[in-house]
Amino acid sequence: MRSSLRALLLGLTGLAVIVVELVGLGLDLTGRITAAEQRTEAQIQRLGAGVAPVLGGALVVGDLATAEQTLRTMNLDQAWREVKLYEADGQKVILDVSPSSLAPARAPTLLRRILPLDLRESRTPIQSGGVVYGILAISPSSVSLENEIWSEIRQRTTISVHLMVVLLVLVNLILVLVLRPVRALGLSANRFGAGDLSARMPETRLAEIAPTVSAFNAMATNLEGVLGELRAKEAANRRLGTILEQTEEAILTVDLENRITSWNLGARRLLGRTAEEMLGRPLASLFAEGVADPEGMVNRLLDTRLPDRLETEFRSADGSSIDVMASGSPLTTADGQLDGHIIVARDITERRRAEVERAELESQFRQAQKMEAVGRLAGGVAHDFNNLLTVIIGRSEFLRDQLPANDPLVRHVDIIAQGAQRAANLTGQLLAFSRRQVLQPKVLDLNSVIGGMAEMLRRLIGENIVLVTLPAPGLGQVMADPGQIEQILMNLAVNARDAMPTGGRLTLETSNVVGDEAYVRHHLGARPGAYVVLAVTDTGTGMSAETQARLFEPFFTTKGPGKGTGLGLATVYGIVKQSGGNIYVSSEPGRGTSFKVYLPRVDAVPDTAEDSDDAGASPRGHETILLVEDEPDLRDLALEILAMHGYVVLVAAEADEALRLADGHAGRLDLLLTDVMMPGMSGRELAVELAARRPGLRVLYMSGYTADAMAGHGVLEPEIMFLQKPYSPAALAHKVREVLDVPAGNRAG
């Protein structure tokens, strides 16, 4: 207890005062009792001598009454406890005048018990003329002595109490002065022990304790510095430990025997194993089963002479392999001795996946570039070829109409026309691949298109192949050319049929998907958004990676001679791309093939309008037509066809000539029939210029392909009237009549 020393010292001081007082009182009482006995003895002797003559005379004459009266008078103040008169032999009592009761003592009973005061009996002979007549025995009373002693005790007690109080106050003051620095030292030590490093003891003037205070303060200052450094190091170690635990990298240490001695949270997250599982296990146990020579990999990992980090595979808790980049560094003791190694490993699975994806995208990009280059070449060839085929087809029909039905030349003319038509179909496929054909998109429901073609496709693929359709409920709409979508289905079905010569299953499935950023990263040219997917899957022979790399190239085929043109899938590729979509294939040899066509989803109602039928007799007219065509043979053919059908025709070879003819013609111009791609001003630019000069002028464009200003990405705008080359005379006559018959409020151009 903090006050135990003070209480002890104060208690000892009080006890010492009490002991001193008791000893002094005892000595004083002894002296007082001895003096009282001597004083009483002398008094009794004097008293005896004084009354001896009276008592002697009374005894001589035998007057006992006088003797008794004399004795009673002598003890009126009851100072004597016993007063007796014995005979001369001192044995027989003659008179006993002892008081029956004494005056009460003022001293407490306890004092009389502690200090029994029995004063000795004093005897004095009563004699006369040398003869002893009796013995006077007097025993003094102790009441007065007790009262005297009690008075003395009270007086000394009062003095002792005051003295003790004064001494205790003095001692307390001395203790306060002496113990205050000691107590301060204790408090400072307690604060310091509790962690308050700033605890110091105030300086003191007491010479006895000043060195201790100085030594304590110096020690506290030194300890504060040392403990501060230790705490700073501990805090740094804790921060480092937290960093090591929270870092994404897996960090572990091994001893000189390459056994794991520590395992951070990053390692647990990476491999799914706890420190309890891994501590003590060999480092080689981390490597995946597919890693050859794990011990050799450990040596490479810990070899500091190799500057590059090691890329390898670790095994996770579920047995799967994880691509990691790892490095090892030596751990040394304070004296520089090797104590183990620290290994840092980072998960590079995403990086490896990104590298693979980048390689795939680069391959897709190179393939797209190649396809684009081939497409441009094919489109250019098809355009020029269409111009020639238009002349061949048109002239063949003219020649056929001029020959009698039984003329042997009719057969040859029909063969020429059929060959030209097959060539036109071939150029159409080339234009589809090069994305330069004319599309007339409508809002379509792919489920409806597939349902409408199901029976035709079953006949196309044969009875040994089962056709399964899986239309998705709530399928979104797409904007596409119905005929081209049907072409996609037919080409893919034929491709699947040829891959299943012994039969199998062909599945047509639709679905809604949302292309996110991950989809865009994996597919070159794709954009985020909502798509409708058409999946065409077969159980056929499948394809190798090499075949898939060239799958959409025109004229590439794995079929034998005479069994395919190599344009079927190229046509599908071109239609999909021109429709704003993407097509992907997944296949393995012996495991079938799946084509997935992604078309942008639109929010619109499907268009159910029926196409007009151009069959029937060629229509005639009388309107005035301005014909602009830079190819002479085509220009002459178109002129003859129009003239045969009753039209007035103004002919120009290029745009400037057409403008001059229009300005010089005083009459009405009803229709501009113009090629699109011409030297100088294009057909679209010519139409714009003439529309300003001739308001209400109708326009009909002709072209072998549509990679020009009149069509965005080959998709014809709704207000544009277009005639695809090659065309027949009847097709030209029908299209001209169709444009001329457009109501005045709906004129296009």
ZIKAMO-V315492 format. One line per field, one symbol per residue. ss: DSSP state (~ for helix, > for strand, _ for the rest). phi: phi as a letter, one per 40 degrees, with the letter a starting at -180 (. if undefined). burial: I if it has 16 or more other C-alpha atoms within 10 Angstrom, else O. Layout:
BEGIN
ss = ???
phi = ???
burial = ???
END
This chain:
BEGIN
ss = ___~~~~~~~~~~~~~~~~~~~~~~~~~~~~~~~~~~~~~~~~~~~~~~~~~~~~~~~~~~__~~~~~~~~~~~_____>>>>>>>______>>>>____________~~~~~~______>>>>>>>>__>>>>>>>>>>__~~~~~~~~~~~~~~~~~~~~~~~~~~~~~~~~~~~~~~~~~~~~~~~~~~~_____________~~~~~~~~~~~~~~~~~~~~~~~~~~~~~~~~~~~~~~~~___>>>>>____>>>>>_~~~~~~~___~~~~___>~~~~>______~~~~~~~~~_______>>>>>>_____>>>>>>>>>>>>_____>>>>>>>>>>_~~~~~~~~~~~~~~~~~~~~~~~~~~~~~~~~~~~~~~~~~~~~~~~~~~~~~~______~~~~~~~~~~~~~~~~~~~~~~~~~_____>__>>>_~~~~~~~~~~~~~~~~___>>>>>>______>>>>_~~~~~~~~~~~~~~~~~~____>>>>>>>>>>>>_~~~~~~______>>>>>>>>>>______~~~~~__________________~~~~~~~~~~~___>>>>>>_____>>>>>>>>>>_____________________>>>>>___~~~~~~~~~~~~~___>>>>>__~~~~~~~~~~______>>>>>_______~~~~~~~~~~~____>>>>>>_______>>__>>_____>>>____~~~~~~~~~~~~___~~~___
phi = .cbcccccccccccccccccccccccccccccccccccccdccccccccccccccccccccgccccccccccccbccfcbcbbbbccccgbcccbbbcccabcccccccdccccbcbbcccbbbcbbaggbccabcbbbccccccccccccccccccccccccccccccccccccdcccdcccdcccccccccchccccbcccbccccbdccccccccccccccccccccccccccccccccccccccccbabbcccgbcbaacccccccbgbccccccgccccccccccccfdccccccccccccccccbabbbcccgccbcbbbabbcbbcccgccbiabbbbbcbdccccccccccccccccccccccccccccccccccccccccccccccccdcccccccccccdccccccccccccccccccccccccgbccbbcbcbbcdcccccbdcccccccgccbccbbbcccgcccbbacdcccccdccccccccdccbcbhibbbbbbabbbccccccccbcgcbcicbbbbbbbbbccgbccccccbdcccgcabccdgbicgbccccddccccccgbabbbbabdgbgbbbbbbbdcbbacdcbccccccchcccbabccbccbaccdccccccccccccbgccbbbbcaccccccccccccccbcabbbcccbcgcccccccccccccbdgccbbcbacabcaccbcfgcccdcccabcccbcdcccccccccccccddcbcbi
burial = OOOOOOOOOIOOIIOOIIOOIIOOIOOOIOOOIOOIIOOIIOOIIOOIOOIIOIIIIIIOOOOOOOIIOOIIOIIOOIIIIIIIIIIIOOOOIIIOOIIOOOOOIOIOOOOOOOOOOOIOIIIIIIIOOOOOIIIIIIIIIIIIIIIIIIOOIOOIIOOIOOOIOOIIOOIIOOOOOOIOIIOOIOIIIOOIOOOOIOIIIOOOOOOOIOOIIIOIIOOIIOOIOOOOOOOOOOOOOOOOOOOIIOOIIIIIIIIOOIIIIIIIIIIIOIIOIOIOOIIIOIIIIIIIOOOOOIOOIIOIIIOOOOOOOIIIIIIIOOOOIIIIIIIIOIIOOOOOOOOIIIIIIIIIOOOOOOOOOOOOIOOIOOIIOOIIOIIIOIIIOIIOIIIIIIIIIIIIIIOIOOOOOOOOOIOOIIOIIOOIIOIIOOIIIIIIIIIIIIIIIIIIIIIOOIOOOIOOIIOOIOOOIOIOIOIOOOIIIIIIIIOIIIIIIIIIIIIIIIIIOOIIIIIIIIIIIOIOOOOOIOIIOIIOOIIIIIIIIIIIIIIOOOOIOOIIIIOIIOOOOOOOOIIIIIIIIIIIIIIIIIIOOOIOOOOIIIIIIIIIIIOOOIOOOOOOOOOOOOOIIOOIIIIIIIOOIIIOIIIOIIIOIOIIIIIIIIIOOIIOOIOOOOOOIIIIIIIIIIOOOIIIOIIOOIIOOIOIIIIIIIIIIIIIOIIOIIIIOOOOIIIIIIIIIIIIIIIIIOIIOOOOOOIII
END
